Amino acid sequence: MYELIWYFIASVLAGIGTGFAGLSAAAVMVPLLIVTCPSFQGETGAFQAAAIALASDFPGSAAAAYTYIKNGNIDLKRSRIMMICVLIFCVFGSCAAWLAGNVVLGSFTLFLTFFIGIRFLVKPDTSHDSISAKNKPLTLKEIVISIFFGVTIGFGTGFVGTGGGMMMLVVFTVFLGMELKTAVGTSTLIMTGTAAIACMSHILIHPAILTQRWPVLLFCMIISTLSSLISARFANRADNHTVGLITGLVLTVLGLVCLILRYRPVLMRFPIVFDTIDGLFRFILFYIPSIILCSLVYALIPVPSFVLRKLLHLIAFASITALILNAKTWQSCVLVNIVFALLIWPVLKIVEKEPWYSGLFVEKHHGEIMASMFSLFFTSAVVIAVGWGFYGSRIAAAAAVVMWGIGDGFAAIGGKLFGKHKNIPHADSGKSLEGSLACLIASFITGIIVFHFANHPVPCVRLLLCAAAGTIAELYSKNGNDTIIVPAVLIGTMILLKI
């Protein structure tokens, strides 16, 4: 069951990479299978993982290519020379791979994936720079480039076990002047052939892949194909800017994850670094899918915008609380919050220009979401450092974060639905007694639940005092400063009451 989960994750990510970015399934599947699945760590494990990835590449690339062909996003005239070279030399690469033994995905490809992803995040839309080159005859320089990269990519396809999609994407967009959708479509079409040839070569060289690994082979092929087809359809319907943005995000995340997996033995020599990376990876796996799921539900079920906003807040608080309860050290937990805040800042800076951004995240004014997220994660880092690092209580830090988040959410919802008694002296004009009462009750009950399940009994009177202190701080905080004041008051009260 453990390995089956990783087969599914690797196949889905591989399909997304193929459908959106023309990325070979092997760029994702090979390192993931080798690192996470013990059955692929033997003498021929990498060779078998490469064969399975190539077998998944074949139908996945074919499905994606068909979608791109239907939408006119293929340029065979400028790619045929490179395609012929790639198809021929991938056979030689497969033979060399078996002679070389246990080959793992090269670091160059991983770094290339990561930096090309950054490139598309910075400049998502390349259509204005390259669309004029479509279907034009190749110059002598471009012919030489096509032959050189066709030979090297083809050999690498067979030798390393990649479909060559990442390298072809670079050549098509940077050297041959194709716009992103055309480059992705053309690379997936070529990968259909290279993956089929390289996969057959791997199986002929090592038949055990088919006789012993056929359940894994079939499972990965089905999942990656479905994922690739869905991703390709979305990519062809979206505008170039959105496709470029998502492509950049996919490549950056995949490149970073694969680099971490590739250099895991080195990172393990530095526990704080490895613990931080491990915590960040787990946090992202919990946080990002939850945000996406919540957004999809909002798109299907009409709910008030303020409810969505608070649900997104609650997801953030729940993710941080889960991080605290599962982190190995408080130092790594603090670093995860800081690193994630620094990573999310440029991403939000880029996507805030999208028309859907302000409506989806219910932004009150320009830049408000970025500032709120930044202060949320940095304040959480301080709470963890004080509560767990200084005071020595992991549970107190977790309780302070989740009581803060749940209390704030119920204060807003309670105030919106039932808030009649407002204009409280010296308090924020938008807050009400009903909202504060909801905050007090929700925060108090949350505290009881956290300490109960942590087997850390605390007198209810003390928890009630903590909840009351946090509620008063929330009521009298103005201009969004409750993000900083409320958690500080909660953790400070816990320390004073020796909870």
FENZI-V74807 format. One record per pair of residues at least 4 apart in sequence whose C-alpha atoms are under 8 Angstrom apart, sorted by the first residue. I is the first residue (numbers start at 0). J is the second residue. If there is no record, write none. Layout:
((I J) (I J))
This chain:
((0 4) (1 5) (2 6) (2 35) (2 36) (3 7) (4 8) (5 9) (5 31) (5 32) (5 35) (5 36) (6 10) (6 32) (6 215) (6 218) (6 219) (7 11) (7 219) (7 222) (8 12) (9 13) (9 27) (9 28) (9 31) (9 32) (10 14) (10 24) (10 28) (10 55) (10 219) (10 220) (10 222) (10 223) (10 226) (11 15) (11 222) (11 223) (11 226) (11 227) (12 16) (12 27) (12 223) (12 226) (13 17) (13 22) (13 23) (13 24) (13 25) (13 26) (13 27) (13 28) (13 223) (13 226) (13 227) (14 18) (14 24) (14 59) (14 222) (14 223) (14 224) (14 225) (14 226) (14 227) (14 228) (14 230) (15 19) (15 20) (15 223) (15 226) (15 227) (15 230) (15 249) (16 20) (16 21) (16 22) (16 23) (16 24) (16 227) (16 246) (16 249) (16 250) (17 21) (17 22) (17 23) (17 24) (17 59) (17 60) (17 63) (17 164) (17 187) (17 227) (17 231) (18 22) (18 59) (18 60) (18 63) (18 226) (18 227) (18 228) (18 229) (18 230) (18 231) (18 232) (18 234) (19 183) (19 227) (19 230) (19 231) (19 234) (19 242) (19 245) (19 246) (20 165) (20 168) (20 183) (20 246) (20 249) (20 250) (21 60) (21 164) (21 165) (21 168) (21 182) (21 183) (21 184) (21 186) (21 187) (22 26) (22 162) (22 163) (22 164) (22 165) (22 187) (23 27) (23 56) (23 161) (23 162) (23 163) (23 164) (23 165) (23 190) (24 28) (24 52) (24 53) (24 55) (24 56) (24 161) (24 162) (25 29) (25 30) (25 49) (25 52) (25 53) (25 56) (25 160) (25 161) (25 162) (26 30) (26 104) (26 108) (26 109) (26 161) (27 31) (27 253) (27 257) (28 32) (28 48) (28 49) (28 52) (29 33) (29 45) (29 48) (29 49) (29 52) (29 103) (29 104) (29 160) (30 34) (30 103) (30 104) (30 257) (30 260) (30 261) (31 35) (31 36) (31 257) (31 260) (32 36) (32 39) (32 48) (33 37) (33 39) (33 40) (33 44) (33 45) (33 48) (34 40) (34 260) (36 40) (37 41) (38 44) (39 43) (39 44) (39 45) (39 47) (39 48) (40 44) (40 45) (41 45) (42 100) (42 101) (43 47) (43 100) (43 101) (44 48) (44 101) (45 49) (45 101) (45 102) (45 103) (46 50) (46 96) (46 97) (46 100) (46 101) (46 102) (46 160) (46 201) (47 51) (47 201) (47 208) (48 52) (49 53) (49 159) (49 160) (49 161) (50 54) (50 160) (50 197) (50 198) (50 201) (50 202) (50 208) (51 55) (51 198) (51 208) (51 215) (51 216) (51 219) (52 56) (52 160) (52 161) (52 219) (53 57) (53 160) (53 161) (53 162) (53 194) (53 195) (53 197) (53 198) (54 58) (54 194) (54 195) (54 198) (54 216) (54 220) (55 59) (55 216) (55 219) (55 220) (55 221) (55 223) (55 224) (56 60) (56 162) (56 190) (56 191) (56 194) (56 195) (56 220) (56 223) (56 224) (57 61) (57 190) (57 191) (57 192) (57 194) (57 195) (58 62) (58 191) (58 220) (58 224) (59 63) (59 191) (59 220) (59 223) (59 224) (59 225) (59 226) (59 227) (59 228) (60 64) (60 187) (60 188) (60 190) (60 191) (60 224) (60 227) (61 65) (61 187) (61 188) (61 191) (62 66) (62 224) (62 227) (62 228) (63 67) (63 184) (63 187) (63 188) (63 227) (63 228) (63 230) (63 231) (63 232) (64 68) (64 184) (64 185) (64 187) (64 188) (65 69) (65 188) (66 70) (66 228) (66 231) (66 232) (66 235) (67 71) (67 72) (67 73) (67 180) (67 181) (67 184) (67 231) (67 235) (68 72) (68 73) (68 184) (70 235) (72 180) (72 181) (72 182) (72 184) (72 185) (73 181) (73 182) (73 184) (73 185) (74 78) (74 133) (74 134) (74 181) (74 182) (74 185) (75 79) (75 134) (75 185) (76 134) (76 135) (76 136) (77 133) (77 134) (77 135) (77 136) (77 137) (77 175) (78 82) (78 145) (78 171) (78 185) (79 83) (80 84) (80 142) (80 145) (80 146) (80 149) (81 85) (81 145) (81 146) (81 148) (81 149) (81 150) (82 86) (82 149) (82 189) (83 87) (83 149) (84 88) (84 146) (84 149) (84 150) (84 153) (85 89) (85 149) (85 150) (85 151) (85 152) (85 153) (85 154) (85 193) (86 90) (86 153) (86 192) (86 193) (86 196) (87 91) (87 153) (88 92) (88 150) (88 151) (88 153) (88 154) (88 157) (89 93) (89 152) (89 153) (89 154) (89 155) (89 156) (89 157) (89 158) (89 193) (89 196) (89 197) (90 94) (90 153) (90 154) (90 157) (90 196) (90 197) (90 200) (91 95) (91 154) (91 157) (91 158) (92 96) (92 153) (92 154) (92 155) (92 156) (92 157) (92 158) (92 159) (93 97) (93 154) (93 156) (93 157) (93 158) (93 160) (93 197) (93 200) (93 201) (94 98) (94 157) (94 158) (94 200) (94 201) (94 204) (95 99) (95 157) (95 158) (96 100) (96 101) (96 102) (96 157) (96 158) (96 159) (97 101) (97 204) (102 158) (102 159) (103 159) (104 108) (104 109) (104 159) (104 160) (104 161) (105 109) (105 159) (106 110) (106 258) (106 261) (107 111) (108 112) (108 165) (108 166) (109 113) (109 254) (109 255) (109 257) (109 258) (110 114) (110 254) (110 258) (111 115) (111 165) (111 254) (112 116) (112 165) (112 250) (112 251) (112 253) (112 254) (113 117) (113 250) (113 251) (113 252) (113 253) (113 254) (113 255) (114 118) (114 251) (114 254) (115 119) (115 169) (115 247) (115 250) (115 251) (116 120) (116 246) (116 247) (116 248) (116 249) (116 250) (116 251) (116 252) (116 254) (117 121) (117 247) (117 248) (117 250) (117 251) (118 122) (118 123) (118 247) (119 123) (119 124) (119 243) (119 244) (119 246) (119 247) (119 248) (120 243) (120 244) (120 246) (120 247) (120 248) (120 346) (120 349) (121 349) (122 243) (122 244) (123 239) (123 240) (123 241) (123 242) (123 243) (123 244) (123 247) (124 179) (124 239) (124 240) (124 241) (124 243) (124 244) (125 129) (125 178) (125 179) (125 239) (125 243) (126 130) (126 178) (126 179) (126 239) (128 176) (128 178) (129 133) (129 172) (129 176) (129 177) (129 178) (130 176) (130 177) (130 178) (132 175) (132 176) (132 177) (133 176) (133 177) (137 141) (137 142) (138 142) (139 143) (140 144) (141 145) (141 174) (141 175) (142 146) (143 147) (144 148) (144 174) (145 149) (146 150) (147 151) (148 152) (148 170) (149 153) (150 154) (151 155) (152 156) (152 163) (152 166) (152 167) (153 157) (153 163) (153 193) (154 158) (155 159) (155 160) (155 161) (155 163) (156 160) (156 161) (156 162) (156 163) (156 193) (156 194) (156 197) (157 161) (157 197) (160 197) (161 194) (162 190) (162 193) (162 194) (163 167) (163 190) (164 168) (164 186) (164 187) (164 190) (165 169) (166 170) (167 171) (167 182) (167 186) (168 172) (168 182) (168 183) (168 186) (169 173) (169 174) (170 174) (170 175) (171 175) (171 176) (171 177) (171 182) (172 176) (172 177) (172 178) (172 179) (172 182) (173 177) (177 181) (177 182) (178 182) (179 183) (179 239) (179 243) (180 184) (180 234) (180 235) (180 239) (180 242) (181 185) (182 186) (183 187) (184 188) (185 189) (186 190) (187 191) (188 192) (189 193) (190 194) (191 195) (192 196) (193 197) (194 198) (195 199) (196 200) (197 201) (198 202) (199 203) (200 204) (201 205) (201 206) (202 206) (202 207) (202 208) (202 209) (206 210) (207 211) (207 212) (208 212) (208 213) (209 213) (209 216) (212 216) (213 217) (214 218) (215 219) (216 220) (217 221) (218 222) (219 223) (220 224) (221 225) (222 226) (223 227) (224 228) (225 229) (226 230) (227 231) (228 232) (229 233) (230 234) (231 235) (232 236) (233 237) (234 238) (234 242) (237 241) (237 242) (238 242) (239 243) (240 244) (241 245) (242 246) (243 247) (244 248) (245 249) (246 250) (247 251) (248 252) (249 253) (250 254) (251 255) (252 256) (253 257) (254 258) (255 259) (256 260) (256 280) (257 261) (258 262) (259 263) (259 276) (262 266) (263 267) (263 273) (264 268) (265 269) (266 270) (266 272) (266 273) (267 272) (267 273) (269 273) (270 274) (271 275) (271 330) (271 331) (272 276) (272 331) (273 277) (274 278) (274 326) (274 327) (274 328) (274 331) (275 279) (275 331) (275 332) (275 334) (275 335) (276 280) (276 335) (277 281) (278 282) (278 322) (278 326) (278 331) (278 332) (278 335) (279 283) (279 335) (279 339) (280 284) (281 285) (281 322) (282 286) (282 318) (282 319) (282 322) (283 287) (283 288) (284 288) (285 289) (285 318) (286 290) (286 314) (286 315) (286 318) (287 291) (288 292) (289 293) (289 314) (290 294) (290 311) (290 314) (291 295) (292 296) (293 297) (293 307) (293 310) (293 311) (294 298) (294 359) (295 299) (296 300) (297 301) (297 302) (297 307) (302 306) (302 307) (303 307) (304 308) (304 361) (305 309) (305 361) (305 412) (306 310) (306 412) (307 311) (307 360) (307 361) (308 312) (308 360) (308 361) (309 313) (309 408) (309 411) (310 314) (310 408) (311 315) (312 316) (312 404) (312 408) (313 317) (313 404) (313 405) (313 408) (314 318) (315 319) (316 320) (316 400) (316 401) (316 404) (317 321) (317 401) (318 322) (319 323) (319 336) (319 379) (319 400) (320 324) (320 397) (320 398) (320 400) (320 401) (321 325) (322 326) (322 332) (323 329) (323 332) (323 383) (323 393) (323 396) (323 397) (324 393) (324 394) (324 397) (326 331) (326 332) (327 331) (327 332) (328 332) (329 333) (329 383) (329 384) (329 387) (329 388) (329 393) (330 334) (330 384) (330 388) (331 335) (332 336) (332 380) (332 383) (333 337) (333 379) (333 380) (333 381) (333 383) (333 384) (334 338) (334 380) (335 339) (336 340) (336 376) (336 377) (336 379) (336 380) (337 341) (337 376) (337 377) (337 380) (338 342) (339 343) (339 376) (340 344) (340 372) (340 373) (340 376) (340 377) (341 345) (341 373) (342 346) (343 347) (344 348) (344 369) (344 373) (345 349) (346 350) (347 351) (347 369) (348 352) (348 369) (350 356) (351 356) (351 357) (352 356) (354 358) (355 359) (356 360) (357 361) (357 362) (358 362) (360 368) (362 366) (362 367) (362 368) (363 367) (366 370) (367 371) (368 372) (369 373) (370 374) (371 375) (371 482) (372 376) (373 377) (374 378) (374 482) (374 483) (375 379) (375 482) (375 483) (376 380) (377 381) (378 382) (378 482) (378 483) (378 486) (379 383) (379 400) (379 486) (380 384) (381 385) (382 386) (382 387) (382 396) (382 399) (382 400) (382 486) (382 487) (382 490) (383 387) (383 388) (383 393) (383 396) (383 397) (384 388) (384 389) (385 389) (385 390) (385 396) (385 490) (386 390) (386 391) (386 392) (386 393) (386 395) (386 396) (386 490) (386 494) (387 391) (387 392) (387 393) (387 394) (387 395) (387 396) (388 392) (390 494) (392 396) (393 397) (394 398) (394 449) (394 450) (394 453) (395 399) (395 490) (395 493) (395 498) (396 400) (396 490) (397 401) (398 402) (398 445) (398 446) (398 449) (398 450) (399 403) (399 486) (399 489) (399 490) (400 404) (400 486) (401 405) (401 445) (401 446) (402 406) (402 441) (402 442) (402 443) (402 445) (402 446) (402 466) (403 407) (403 442) (403 469) (403 485) (403 486) (403 489) (404 408) (405 409) (405 438) (405 441) (405 442) (405 445) (406 410) (406 437) (406 438) (406 439) (406 440) (406 441) (406 442) (406 470) (407 411) (407 438) (407 473) (408 412) (408 438) (409 413) (409 434) (409 437) (409 438) (409 441) (410 414) (410 433) (410 434) (410 435) (410 436) (410 437) (410 438) (411 415) (411 434) (412 416) (412 434) (413 417) (413 418) (413 433) (413 434) (413 437) (414 418) (414 419) (414 430) (414 431) (414 432) (414 433) (414 434) (414 435) (415 434) (417 433) (417 434) (418 430) (418 431) (418 432) (418 433) (418 434) (419 431) (419 432) (419 433) (420 431) (420 432) (420 433) (421 428) (421 429) (421 430) (421 431) (421 432) (422 426) (422 427) (422 428) (422 429) (422 430) (422 431) (423 427) (423 428) (423 430) (423 431) (425 475) (426 430) (426 474) (426 475) (426 476) (426 477) (427 474) (427 475) (427 476) (427 477) (430 434) (430 435) (430 474) (431 435) (431 474) (432 436) (433 437) (434 438) (435 439) (435 470) (435 471) (435 473) (435 474) (436 440) (437 441) (438 442) (438 470) (439 443) (439 466) (439 467) (439 469) (439 470) (440 444) (440 466) (441 445) (442 446) (442 466) (443 447) (443 462) (443 463) (443 465) (443 466) (444 448) (445 449) (446 450) (446 462) (447 451) (447 457) (447 459) (447 462) (448 452) (449 453) (450 454) (450 455) (450 456) (450 457) (451 455) (451 456) (457 461) (457 462) (457 498) (458 462) (459 463) (460 464) (461 465) (461 496) (461 498) (462 466) (463 467) (464 468) (465 469) (465 489) (465 492) (465 493) (466 470) (466 489) (467 471) (468 472) (468 488) (468 489) (468 492) (469 473) (469 485) (469 486) (469 488) (469 489) (470 474) (470 485) (471 475) (472 476) (472 481) (472 484) (472 485) (472 488) (473 481) (473 484) (473 485) (476 480) (476 481) (476 484) (477 481) (480 484) (481 485) (482 486) (483 487) (484 488) (485 489) (486 490) (487 491) (488 492) (489 493) (490 494) (491 495) (492 496) (493 497) (493 498) (494 498))
